[in-house]
């Protein structure tokens, strides 16, 4: 038994009989087996790709129950269950119940130039490391809330973990992470504020800890602390040791540091409870070396300069 691509429950692909929906009553209709012809499946997929307003509904998105009801009303099929709808959509990896934010990049000459410089660094990170030059991605996780929840009931057989809805808030923390691209290893520190006055000391400490290197290509987004005048002055005074590479505007997804932050936060920050800000800071300091030991690896990155230029030519203008 395999899990469907859409992430539905594993039992959704069993051969069990499922109860069908019909206009009269979903509970009173006879059960039907999985085995609809390709045309009906294609029609249901096409329906799921429409916005509900196309059928006169004010729903913001389709659910399997709404699709089952509408498929019958549209005379696509005499009766069908929501479970069968989910199985049909899972076969084509269609997930109308899910959404993801995205931000449109400004596709101009600056985008192409900045993206090319960043992607060149990723493509040559391993070779550069052999010559004592690292490619490092810096990225902040600002305003992480320090929350204390009691009680916290850990998972036991037959019950998932439960967290108390109410919490005590002990302020916020800004975490700065460095990703060494060719190894996937990380370093992390906490900043009292997300500004240049606190960003620069972190860069100084990183350089001191890795003074044996010939230099670092530093990939970072266009955050205020990264493009501040004092930051630019610091880079200029480093005689080429720091080689900053900014991601294009509205394209911070080109920074692999975002992948690291997601992976680290998911394992170490997402479900914890801390009784004080100091406890949270100590947790972060203890966690990133453990991440390196247990999980660190180079991130798979397939967006090359060649692919970027093809994509840019297709979408720009």
C-alpha positions in Angstrom: 0.0 0.0 0.0 1.6 3.3 -1.0 0.7 6.8 0.0 -1.0 8.9 -2.7 1.1 11.8 -4.1 -1.4 14.4 -2.8 -0.7 13.3 0.8 -4.1 11.8 1.5 -4.5 9.0 4.0 -3.1 5.6 3.0 -6.4 3.9 3.4 -7.8 6.1 0.7 -6.2 3.8 -1.9 -7.4 0.5 -0.6 -10.0 -1.6 -2.4 -12.7 -1.1 0.2 -16.2 -0.2 -0.8 -17.0 3.5 -0.2 -20.4 5.1 0.1 -21.4 7.3 -2.8 -22.9 10.8 -2.8 -26.2 11.5 -4.6 -28.5 14.5 -4.5 -31.0 12.7 -2.2 -28.8 11.6 0.6 -25.2 10.5 0.8 -26.0 8.2 3.6 -28.8 6.3 1.8 -27.2 5.7 -1.5 -25.7 2.3 -2.4 -22.0 1.8 -2.2 -20.0 1.8 -5.4 -16.6 0.5 -6.2 -13.5 2.3 -7.5 -13.4 1.9 -11.3 -14.7 4.9 -13.2 -13.9 5.2 -16.9 -11.1 7.6 -17.9 -13.6 10.2 -19.4 -15.4 10.6 -16.1 -12.2 10.8 -14.2 -10.9 13.5 -16.6 -14.2 15.4 -16.3 -13.9 15.4 -12.5 -10.3 16.6 -12.7 -11.4 19.4 -15.1 -14.1 20.4 -12.6 -11.6 20.5 -9.8 -9.4 22.9 -11.8 -12.3 25.4 -12.1 -12.9 28.0 -9.5 -16.2 27.3 -7.6 -17.6 30.6 -8.9 -17.7 29.1 -12.3 -20.6 26.9 -11.0 -22.3 29.8 -9.2 -20.8 28.9 -5.8 -19.2 31.4 -3.4 -16.8 28.8 -2.0 -13.2 30.0 -1.9 -11.9 26.5 -2.9 -13.2 23.0 -3.5 -13.4 20.3 -0.9 -13.9 16.7 -1.8 -17.5 16.8 -0.5 -18.3 19.9 -2.6 -16.7 18.3 -5.7 -18.8 15.1 -5.2 -22.0 17.1 -4.9 -21.2 19.2 -8.0 -20.1 16.3 -10.1 -23.6 14.8 -9.6 -25.4 18.1 -10.2 -23.4 18.5 -13.4 -24.5 15.0 -14.5 -20.9 13.9 -14.8 -21.8 10.8 -12.8 -24.9 9.4 -11.1 -23.3 9.1 -7.7 -19.8 9.4 -6.2 -18.3 9.6 -2.7 -15.9 12.3 -1.4 -13.3 9.5 -0.8 -13.4 8.5 -4.4 -13.0 12.1 -5.4 -9.9 12.2 -3.3 -8.5 9.1 -5.0 -9.2 10.5 -8.5 -7.4 13.7 -7.6 -4.5 11.9 -5.9 -3.9 9.9 -9.1 -3.0 13.2 -10.9 -1.5 14.9 -7.8 -4.2 17.6 -7.7 -4.7 19.2 -4.3 -7.4 21.9 -4.5 -7.7 22.0 -0.7 -4.1 23.3 -0.4 -2.5 26.6 -1.2 1.0 28.1 -1.0 2.1 31.8 -1.0 4.4 33.1 -3.6 5.7 36.5 -4.6 6.2 37.7 -8.1 9.9 38.6 -8.9 10.6 41.7 -10.8 12.1 40.3 -14.0 14.5 42.9 -15.3 18.2 43.2 -16.1 19.1 43.4 -12.4 17.2 40.2 -11.7 19.1 38.4 -14.4 22.5 39.7 -13.3 22.0 39.0 -9.6 20.6 35.6 -10.2 23.5 34.7 -12.5 26.0 35.7 -9.9 24.3 33.7 -7.1 23.8 30.6 -9.3 27.4 30.7 -10.4 28.4 30.4 -6.8 26.2 27.4 -6.2 27.5 25.7 -9.3 31.1 26.1 -8.3 30.8 25.8 -4.5 32.6 22.5 -4.3 35.5 23.5 -6.6 35.9 26.8 -4.8 36.1 25.1 -1.4 39.1 23.1 -2.7 40.8 26.4 -3.1 40.0 27.7 0.3 37.0 29.8 -0.8 33.5 29.0 0.6 30.1 29.8 -0.6 28.0 30.8 2.4 24.3 31.8 2.6 23.2 34.1 5.4 19.6 34.5 6.4 17.6 35.6 9.4 14.6 34.1 11.2 13.3 37.4 12.7 10.8 37.7 15.5 10.6 34.0 16.5 8.2 33.9 19.4 9.4 32.3 22.7 6.2 30.5 23.8 5.6 28.4 27.0 2.7 25.9 26.9 1.5 23.8 29.8 0.6 21.0 29.8 2.3 19.4 26.7 1.0 15.9 26.2 3.4 13.8 24.2 2.2 11.2 21.7 1.2 7.8 22.9 -0.2 4.8 21.0 -3.6 5.9 19.8 -3.2 9.6 20.4 -1.2 12.3 18.7 0.7 15.0 20.6 -1.5 17.6 22.2 -0.5 21.2 23.0 -2.3 23.6 25.3 -3.9 26.3 23.1 -3.1 29.1 25.7 0.5 30.1 26.1 2.8 32.5 27.9 4.9 34.7 25.6 8.5 35.5 26.7 9.4 37.9 24.0 10.9 37.3 20.5 14.3 36.3 19.2 16.1 37.0 15.9 18.2 34.0 14.7 20.9 34.4 12.1 22.0 31.3 10.3 25.0 30.7 8.0 24.8 27.8 5.5 28.1 26.4 4.2 26.8 25.4 0.8 29.3 22.7 -0.2 28.8 20.7 3.0 25.3 21.7 4.2 26.8 22.5 7.6 25.4 25.5 9.5 26.2 28.0 12.2 23.7 30.0 14.1 23.7 32.9 16.5 21.0 35.1 18.0 20.8 38.9 17.4 19.4 41.4 19.9 17.9 43.3 16.9 17.7 42.7 13.2 19.8 45.6 12.1 23.3 46.4 10.8 24.6 47.2 14.3 24.0 43.6 15.3 24.6 41.9 11.9 28.1 43.2 11.5 29.5 41.7 14.7 28.1 38.4 13.6 30.0 38.7 10.3 33.2 39.7 12.2 32.9 36.6 14.5 32.4 34.3 11.5 35.5 35.7 9.7 37.6 35.3 12.9 36.5 31.7 13.3 37.4 30.9 9.7 40.4 33.2 9.2 42.2 30.3 7.5 39.9 30.7 4.4 41.0 32.8 1.5 37.5 34.3 1.3 33.7 33.8 1.3 31.1 34.4 -1.3 28.2 35.6 0.9 24.7 35.1 -0.6 22.1 37.2 1.1 18.9 38.9 0.4 18.3 42.7 0.1 17.3 43.1 3.8 18.0 46.5 5.4 20.9 45.2 7.5 22.5 43.6 4.4 22.5 46.8 2.2 23.1 49.4 4.9 25.9 51.8 4.3 27.9 50.6 7.2 27.6 47.0 6.0 28.9 48.1 2.6 31.8 50.0 4.2 32.7 46.9 6.2 32.8 44.7 3.1 35.0 47.2 1.3 37.4 47.3 4.2 37.8 43.5 4.2 40.1 43.5 1.1 38.0 41.0 -0.8 37.6 38.4 2.0 33.9 38.9 1.9 32.4 38.8 -1.6 28.7 39.7 -1.1 26.1 38.4 -3.7 22.6 39.8 -3.3 19.6 37.9 -4.5 17.3 39.7 -6.8 14.4 41.8 -5.4 11.4 39.6 -4.4 13.5 36.5 -5.1 14.9 35.6 -1.8 14.0 31.9 -2.7 17.4 32.0 -4.5 19.0 32.0 -1.1 19.6 28.4 0.0 19.6 29.7 3.5 15.8 29.7 3.4 15.9 25.9 2.9 18.2 25.6 5.9 15.9 27.7 8.1 12.9 25.6 7.2 14.8 22.4 7.9 16.2 23.6 11.2 13.0 25.3 12.5 10.9 22.2 11.6 13.2 19.9 13.7 14.2 22.2 16.6 11.8 25.2 17.0 8.4 24.4 15.8 6.9 22.4 18.7 8.9 23.4 21.7 8.0 25.0 25.0 10.4 27.4 26.8 10.0 28.9 30.2 12.2 31.9 29.4 14.0 33.7 26.6 17.3 32.6 28.1 16.2 28.9 27.9 15.3 29.5 24.2 18.7 31.0 23.4 20.5 28.1 25.1 18.4 25.7 23.1 19.3 27.4 19.8 23.0 27.3 20.7 22.9 23.6 21.6 20.7 22.7 18.6 22.7 23.8 15.6 25.7 21.6 16.3 23.4 18.6 16.7 21.7 19.5 13.3 25.2 19.4 11.7 25.9 16.0 13.3 22.5 14.4 12.4 21.0 16.1 9.4 23.4 18.3 7.5 24.0 17.6 3.9 24.3 19.8 0.7 20.9 20.8 -0.5 19.9 19.4 -3.9 19.8 22.5 -6.2 18.8 22.0 -9.8 18.2 25.6 -10.9 21.3 26.3 -13.0 22.2 29.5 -14.9 21.2 27.8 -18.1 17.8 26.9 -16.8 17.4 30.4 -15.3 18.1 32.1 -18.6 15.6 29.8 -20.4 13.0 30.6 -17.7 13.8 34.4 -17.9 13.5 34.4 -21.7 10.1 32.7 -21.4 8.6 34.9 -18.7 10.3 38.3 -18.9 8.5 41.1 -20.7 
